[in-house]
């Protein structure tokens, strides 16, 4: 599926979680904020929060 990261399109697997995406982008362990559709995704939810197409 196609998502946008900082305004740039990115192709990810349908089962991709926030944690998977951060690891793929090599930005784990850094202080950051994750927002999906104007909703902040807390760090405790990164492993379980998967992207949905639509």
Secondary structure, 3 states (H helix, E strand, C coil): CEEEECCEEEECCCCCEHHHHHHHCCCCCCCCCCEECCEECCHHHCCCCECCCC
